Amino acid sequence: MSPTLTHDDATARGYLVALASAAILSTTAVFIRYLTETYHIPPLLLAFWRSFFVTLTLLLALRLRDARLLRLPPKQLPYLVGYGLLFAVFNGLWTLSVALNGAAVATVLVYSSAAFTALLARWLLKEPLSGAKVVAILLALAGCILVAEALNPEAWATNLVGILTGTLAGLGYAVYSLMGRSAAQRGLNPWTTLLYVFGFATIFFLLANLLPGQRIVGTMAAPAELFWFGSAWAGWGMTILLAAGPTVTGFGLYNTSLSLLPSSVANLILTTEPVFTAVLAYLFLGEQLTGRQIVGSGLILGGVLVLRWRNGRGKIQKT
């Protein structure tokens, strides 16, 4: 007989799982940067192959672990089709935001999801919006601005379309978090959810790339470019590693955290990802952490500590 987690145990586990997710997802930028700069693959074509290999990895892993995890109640199918579409849109907006705004501004804008998630969760899922969450949101947003060096005026020399796109990417991330929490409330296994979300996203990415005339920025120009890497086996290998490693594990852990924590709390914890990214950039790319980035990292981590401290006092309630 397996032990039943108490509310406090489940919440503590949720914090650890969400932090692990942020740490693992932060490594994906290294893979994506390498692939796009070395092979010049269109971002949304890379997104297709990434999703394809994620789906294939999950199919094999879940089949070996427990084939029952592959089964889905037919009534949940339309829900997960919509979930997959929203996930594909979010990734598309994020890619376009990076192209229009640059990495620093795009990072700040996408982590506006912390505020969006808290507000939407209050409205749609009836999650409480406590004072601790408000403080954590403000600390997270301020920290992301400093870590991304967005106080540099040159970083904001962009157009209105770019700002709107980046903000919509943040909203898309928030909706993804809410959908993940909703899937948990429906009793769906987080790994089963991840399989079907990436599976449907793969279809949507393929359709976007097959549209004639590159109607969507970042797609391939012609169907003949679908197998972009050709005989460049190192490119295929890095893409498979990106999919089977940090993507599957990172998103899988995040979906798991959404079954243990309110979506607003899990998304706030995920704002630690820029901190991990900054550390990885320092260790592997030789990028130096500035004083502002160190302060920003402290603010983001401080927001998570505020949430954890208030939870320890019984102030954060799991819905």
N, C-alpha and C positions, 0 to 999 in steps of 0.2 A: 504494500500500500504506500503510494507516494505521499510525502508530506504536503499539506496545504499551506501555501504562503499566506501569512497575515498581511493586513493592509500595509503596515510599516515595512515588512520584509519585501513585499512586492514593489513598493515605492523606491526603497533603497536599491533594489535590483534594477529598477527602471532607470535610475540616475546613472548607474554604472554602464548599463547597456547603451544608453543614449550618448554618453561620453565616449565609449568605445566606437560607436558609429561615427561620431564626428572625427575622431582620430583617423579612422580607416578611410573615410570618404575624402579626407584632406589629401590623400596620396594620389587621387585620380587626376589632379591637375598636372602632376609630373608626367604621367602617361600621355594625357591628351596633348600637352605642349610638345612633347617629343614627337608624337605621331603627326600632328598638323605641321610642325616646322620641318621635320625630316622628309615627309612624304607629300606634304601639301594637299592632303586629302580634304575635301569639302567637309565642314563641321557636321552637317546633318547627314552626310553619307557615313561618317564615322559613328554618329549616333545610331544609325540603322544597324551597322555591324556590331556595335557594342551591345545593343539591345538583343540582337539575334543570338550572339554567343552567351549572353546572360540567360536567355530563355533556354537554350540548349543545355547549358550547365545545370540549371535548376531542374530540367526534365530528367537528366541523368541522376542527379544527386537525390532528388525526392523519390525517384523510382527505386533506387537502391536502399534508401532509408525506410520508406514506408509508402507503398504504391497508393494507399488510401489518400495520401496528401495531394495526389493528382486529380482526385475527383472533386467536382464542384456541383452543388445543387443547381439545377437548371434555372431556378427563379433568381439566382444571384448573377447569372450571365450578363444581362443588360447593365447591371450595376458596374461590373468589372470592365465591360466595354467602355462605358463612360469614364471610368477611372483611368483606363489606359489612354484614352484620348486626351484627358486633362494632363496626364503625365507627359505625353508627347508634346503638347502645347507648351507646357512649362519649360521643358528642355529646349524647345525651339526658341522661345522668347529669351531664355538665358543666353543661348549661343548668339542670337542677334544683338542682344544688349552688349555683350563683350565686343562684338564687331563695331558697334556704333559708339560706345562709351569708353572702351578700354577696360582693362581688368579691374582697376581700382574703383572707379565709379560703379561699374556693374556689380562688384562684390557688395558695396554698401547698399545699393538699391535692392538686390535680391534678399538681403537680410532685413529688409523692412518687413519680411514675412513674419518676424517675431511679433510685431505689433498687429499685423493683419490677422494672424492666427488667434491671438488672444481675444481680439474684438469679435471675430467671426465665431469662435468657439463659444463665447458668451451668448451670442445671438442664436446660433444654430444648435449647439450641443448642450446649452445651459451650464457650461463650465463656469465656476466662479471667477470673477476678476478681482482678485485681492490686491491690497496695497503692495504686498511683496512682489506680485507679478508686474505691477506698474513700475516699481523701482527696477526690477530686473530688465524689463523692456527698455527703459531709458538707459541703463548701464550698458546693455548689449548694443544698442544702436550707437551710442557714443563710442564704445570700444571698437566697433566695426569701422567707424569713420576714421579713427586713429590708426588702426592696423592697416587699413587699405590706403593710407596716406591721402585721403580724400580732402584734407584741408589745403592741399596744394592747389592753388587757383587754376593751374594748367590742367589738372585732372577734370575740372568741371567745364572746360571749354568745349561744350558739346551742344547738340541741338535739342529742341523740344521733343522730337520724335524719339531720340535716344533715351531721354529721361523717362518718357512715358513707357517705352518698351521695357526699361529696367524695372520700373515700378510695377508693371504688369507681371514681370517675372517673379517679383517678390510676392505678389498676390497669388500667382500660380503655385508657388511653393507652399503658401499658406493653405490653399485648397487641397494640395496633395496631402498635407498633414492631417487636415480635417477628414479627408476621405479614408486615410489610413486608420484614424481613430474610429470612424464610423464602421469600417470593415471589421475591426476588432469587436465592436458592439454587436455586430451581426453574427458573431461567433465564427468568423472565418480565420483559419490558421494564417499567421503573418507570412509564412513562406509560400503557402498556396496563393495567397493574394499577390505576392511579389511575382510569382510565375505568370499568372494571368495578366497582370498589369504590364509587365515587360513584353509578354507575348503579343498583346493587342497594340502596344506602342510600336513594336517592330513592324507590324502591318501598316500602321499610320505613317511611320517614317519612310517605309518603302514607297507608299503611294505618293508622299510628298516629293520624293526624289524622282519619281517617274513622270511627274507633271512636266509637259514640254516647255522649253524656253526658260528654264530656271525661274519659274514664277515665284518661288520662295528662296530668299537669300540663304546661301550656304548649302544648296543642294547640288547634285551632279548635273552636268550640262546635257548628257545624253545617256541612254540606257547602256551603251557600250562601256561606260565608265564604272558600272556597278562593282565589278571586281577590280577596284582601283589598285590594289597592291600587286596584282599580277603574280609574278614569280618572286616577289620580294618577301621571302618567307619570314624574315625578321619582323616586318610590318604586321603580317598576320599573327605571328607569335605574340607580339606586344599587345595587339588588340584583344586576343584571346585571354592573355594574362590580365589585362585591364578589366575584362568582363567577369572572368571566373574568380578573380581575387577581390580587389577593393570594392567593385560595384556590387557583386552578389552579397558579400559579407556586410558592407557598409549599409546598403539599403535594407538588407534582411534584418540587421540589428536595429535599425531605425523603426522599421515596421513592428518589431518585437517590443520596442520601448513604448510604442503607441498603444499596445495592449496592456501596459503596466502603468502608464502615466497619462494625465490629461494632455491633449494635443498641444495646448499652449505651452505647457511646461516642457514637453519633449522638444518642441521647436526652439524654445529659448536655449535649452542646453546645446542644441546643434549649432548655435551661433558661436560656440567655441571653435568651430572648424577653421576660421581664419587664423586663430592662434596657432593651431597645429600646422597649418599651411606655412605660416611665417617661420616657424621653427624648422620645418623640412627644407624650406628655401635657404635658410641659413646653413643647415648641415650638408645639403647635397648640391646646392647651386651656388653657394658662396655669397649669398645675399645677406648683408648685415642688417640686424634689427636696429632701428632708430629708437631714440628715446621715446618718441610718440607711440611707436608700435609696442614698446614694452608697457607703457602706461595703458594703452588700449587693451592689450592682452589681460592686464590686471583688472580692468573694468569689466570685461566679459566674464572672466572667471569669478569676479566678485558678484555679478548678477546671479550666477549659478549657485554660489554659496549662500546668497540671500534666500533663494528659493529653498535650498536644502535646510537651512537653519529654521525657516518658518515652518517647513514641513515637520521638522523634529519637534516643534512646539504644537503640532496638531492644527496648524492654520491653513495648510494646503489640503484640500479635500479632493479625493479622486472620485470622478463621476462615473 
